Amino acid sequence: QIKSSLNQDSIYKKYHIPKNKKIILFATGKLQPFYSGHGIYDYDVQIWENLLNNFKLMDDVFLILKPHPSEKNIEIYQKLIKKYDSNNSLIINGNLKELLSITTITISVFSSVMIDSLCFQKPVIRVKFDDDKHPIFDSSSSIISTDLLLLKNNIMKIFESKEFRNSLSQNIAKFVNEHYVICHINQHLQK
């Protein structure tokens, strides 16, 4: 119901995002040096820089950084956009459902946005650092776990392989159905 209520044309216009692009949504987790609540990390900075460096020249790709809701200092991300002279990226602190409706791939270290994205039937890539382990995400075939070096390869595999996307889509549907019974509800509503 949420997906069908969202008008994609108005979302592109609202956020000044060009249509017909492969959209990578990167959801941060306040893992940057300015915040030190659970230690000082720069994981979000590394991911954003990697995305800007690898996709700044790809005309068919658009990057969106969605800051964590309590992450108010985004200057470090803005500076990276300037450093890479990126014309295909935006930092948007907008409505998550709207952004997910137009997203092609969601990326995060760890965020509830990953689950939201799966509910929208969108591929999710979890970038792992060190020996970070999560009992559900790392054992699920619905989420791609990768290190930073292989991030671009995994993104391109989703973009380029229809067979891989179809397999991933089936795994996502199974995961969402098993954990949230969403597919079952949708099937029941269609009857």
C-alpha positions in Angstrom: 0.0 0.0 0.0 2.8 2.4 0.8 4.6 1.6 -2.4 1.5 2.1 -4.5 0.8 5.4 -2.8 4.1 7.0 -3.8 4.3 9.0 -7.0 7.8 8.5 -8.3 7.6 11.4 -10.8 6.9 13.8 -7.9 9.7 12.3 -5.8 12.3 12.9 -8.5 11.1 16.4 -8.9 10.9 17.1 -5.1 14.5 16.0 -4.5 15.9 17.3 -7.9 17.0 13.8 -8.9 17.3 13.1 -12.6 15.1 10.3 -13.9 16.3 7.1 -15.6 19.3 6.7 -13.3 20.5 3.7 -11.3 20.2 5.1 -7.8 22.5 4.0 -5.0 21.2 5.0 -1.6 23.8 5.0 1.1 22.4 5.1 4.7 24.9 6.2 7.2 25.1 5.1 10.8 26.9 8.0 12.5 30.1 6.2 11.9 32.3 9.2 11.3 35.0 10.9 13.4 32.7 13.7 14.6 30.7 11.2 16.6 32.2 9.1 19.3 29.3 7.6 21.2 30.5 4.0 20.6 34.0 4.7 19.7 35.5 6.8 16.8 35.0 5.3 13.4 35.3 6.5 9.9 33.4 3.7 8.1 30.7 5.9 6.6 33.3 8.4 5.4 35.3 5.5 3.7 32.1 4.2 2.0 31.0 7.6 0.7 34.5 8.3 -0.6 34.6 4.9 -2.3 31.2 5.5 -4.0 32.1 9.0 -5.1 35.5 7.9 -6.5 34.1 4.9 -8.3 30.8 6.3 -9.7 31.5 10.1 -10.2 31.9 9.6 -13.9 29.1 7.2 -14.6 26.3 9.1 -16.2 23.7 6.4 -15.6 24.3 6.3 -11.8 23.1 8.7 -9.1 24.3 8.6 -5.5 22.2 9.6 -2.5 23.6 9.8 1.0 20.8 9.6 3.6 22.3 10.7 7.0 21.3 8.9 10.2 18.4 10.8 11.7 20.5 12.0 14.6 23.5 12.8 12.5 23.5 16.6 12.1 27.1 17.2 11.2 27.4 16.2 7.5 30.2 18.6 6.5 32.7 15.7 6.0 30.4 14.2 3.3 29.8 17.6 1.7 33.6 18.1 1.5 34.0 14.8 -0.3 31.5 15.7 -2.9 33.5 18.9 -3.6 36.8 16.9 -3.5 35.6 14.5 -6.2 33.7 17.3 -8.1 30.7 15.0 -8.2 27.7 16.1 -10.2 25.8 12.9 -9.7 25.4 12.9 -5.9 23.2 14.5 -3.2 22.9 14.4 0.5 19.2 14.1 1.3 17.7 14.1 4.7 14.2 13.3 3.3 11.4 10.9 3.6 12.9 7.3 3.7 9.9 5.7 2.0 10.1 8.1 -0.8 13.8 7.6 -1.3 13.4 3.8 -1.1 10.7 3.8 -3.8 13.2 5.2 -6.4 16.3 3.4 -5.1 18.1 0.7 -7.1 20.5 -0.5 -4.3 20.8 0.3 -0.6 24.2 0.3 1.1 25.0 0.5 4.8 27.3 -0.8 7.5 24.3 -1.4 9.8 21.0 0.3 9.8 17.3 -0.4 10.1 17.1 1.1 6.6 18.5 -2.2 5.4 15.3 -4.0 6.6 13.1 -1.2 5.1 14.8 -1.6 1.8 14.2 -5.3 1.8 10.5 -4.7 2.5 10.6 -2.5 -0.7 12.2 -5.4 -2.5 15.4 -3.5 -3.1 18.9 -5.2 -3.1 20.9 -4.4 0.0 24.7 -4.4 0.4 26.2 -4.5 3.9 29.8 -3.2 4.0 31.7 -5.0 6.7 34.8 -3.8 8.4 37.1 -6.0 10.5 35.4 -9.1 11.9 32.1 -7.4 12.4 29.4 -10.1 12.5 25.6 -9.9 12.6 23.6 -13.1 13.2 20.8 -12.4 10.7 22.4 -10.1 8.1 25.6 -12.2 7.6 23.8 -15.5 7.4 21.1 -14.3 5.0 21.2 -14.8 1.3 19.0 -11.8 0.8 21.7 -9.3 1.9 25.1 -9.1 0.2 27.9 -8.7 2.7 31.2 -7.3 1.3 34.3 -5.5 2.3 35.0 -2.1 0.9 37.4 -3.3 -1.8 34.7 -5.4 -3.4 31.9 -2.9 -3.0 32.0 -1.6 -6.6 32.2 -5.2 -8.0 29.1 -6.2 -6.0 27.2 -3.1 -7.1 28.1 -3.7 -10.8 27.0 -7.3 -10.5 23.6 -6.2 -9.4 23.4 -3.6 -12.2 24.7 -6.0 -14.9 23.4 -9.4 -14.1 19.6 -10.0 -14.6 20.0 -13.6 -13.4 21.7 -12.4 -10.2 19.0 -9.7 -9.6 16.3 -12.3 -10.0 17.9 -14.7 -7.6 18.5 -12.0 -5.1 14.8 -10.8 -5.5 13.6 -14.4 -4.7 15.8 -14.5 -1.6 14.6 -11.0 -0.5 10.9 -12.1 -0.9 11.6 -15.2 1.1 13.4 -13.3 3.9 10.6 -10.6 4.1 7.9 -13.3 4.1 9.7 -15.4 6.8 10.4 -12.4 9.1 7.5 -10.1 8.5 4.8 -12.1 6.6 4.6 -9.3 4.1 4.4 -11.5 1.0 1.6 -13.6 2.6 -0.4 -10.5 3.4 0.0 -9.1 -0.1 -1.1 -12.4 -1.6 -4.1 -12.5 0.8 -5.1 -8.9 -0.1 -5.0 -9.7 -3.8 -7.5 -12.5 -3.4 
